[in-house]
Amino acid sequence: MSDDLELAALLGEAPGTPDPGFRFDVLALTAERARRREARRRAFRTTTIFALIGLIFPIAHTLGFGLNELQPLLLVAGVLALAYVLAVWTLEGPRAVLARSRAVLRGRL
């Protein structure tokens, strides 16, 4: 993106002479759009995942499964999650586990 004409295609008309302010404005605008796009994608992903998790229990209840039938599946899911954390801890150390858990809690799902 070193050509002013290419940068101008993002905002409109190109200036007659090279303008560093114009380039900075274009790059700031594209960076802001990229941040907003990523934030929307992350929000949509988080909302979708939590909606699907929330739908599991009503769907299971309508299919005739109660908590007694789902309890072994939830136990297996918990054991698998614990095994994953222990495997990462063993391979990469405790700092990696903490860094990944913080990333998940921040919204990276």
N, C-alpha and C positions, 0 to 999 in steps of 0.2 A: 504494500500500500504506500508506495513512495510517489506515485503519480497523483497530482492534484485533480486531474479529470476523473480518475477512478474513485478518489475520495469524495468528489463533488457528486458523483452518482448516488451516494448515500444520503445527501442532504438537499440536493437541488442543482444550482448552477455553480460552475467552477469560477474562482476568482481569476482576474487577468494576470496577476503576479503571484509568485509563491507566498503563501501566508501561513506562518507557523501557528497562529491562533486558530485558523480554520481547521488545520490538521488536528490540533488538540481537541477542538470541539467535536469533530467527527469521531475521533477515537474515544472520547469520553462518552458520547452518545451510544456508540456500539457497545462499550463496556457496560454501561447502565442497562441497555437492552438485554445483554447476555446474563447479567445478574438477575434481572427480573424474570427472565425466561427460566433460569435454573431454580429460582425461588418458587415459581408457579409449579414447575415439574415436581419439586420436592414436596410442596404442600398437597398436590394432587395425589402423589404416591402415598403419603402418610395418611391422608383422608381415606383413600381406597383401602389400604391395608387394615386400618382400624374398623372401617365399615364391614369388611369381610370377616374380621375376627368377631365383631358384634353379631353378625348374621349366623355364625356357626351354631350357637346354642338354640335360637328359635327354630332353625331348620332341623336340627337334630331332635328337638322336642316334637315338631310336627311329624317327623318320621317314626316317632314312638320310642326314641332313645331318651333315657333319663340320665341323671348325673351318675347313677350307679353303673350304667353301661359305658359312659364316656370316661369314667375315672381311670381305667387302665390305659386308655389312649393318651389322656393328659399326663399320666405318670411316665409313659414312654417318651412323650415329647419333652418333659422336664429332664429326664435322664439323658436324652440325646443332646439337649442344650448344655447340660453340665459336662458331658463328655467332650463337646466341642470346645468349651472354655478351657478345660483341663488340657486338651491336646494343643491348643494355641499357647497356653501357658508353658507347656513342656517344650514346644518347639522354639518359641520366640521370646519367652521370658515374661515376667509379670508386667513390665512396662507396656508391652504390646497389648496385653489383655485389657489393661486399664485404658489405654489409648483407644482401642476399638470400642470398649463399652461407653466411653465418653462420646465417641463419634455417633454411636447408635442413639444415645440419649439426646444428642443435639438435633437429631432429625434425619440422619443418614440411615435409611432402612433398606 
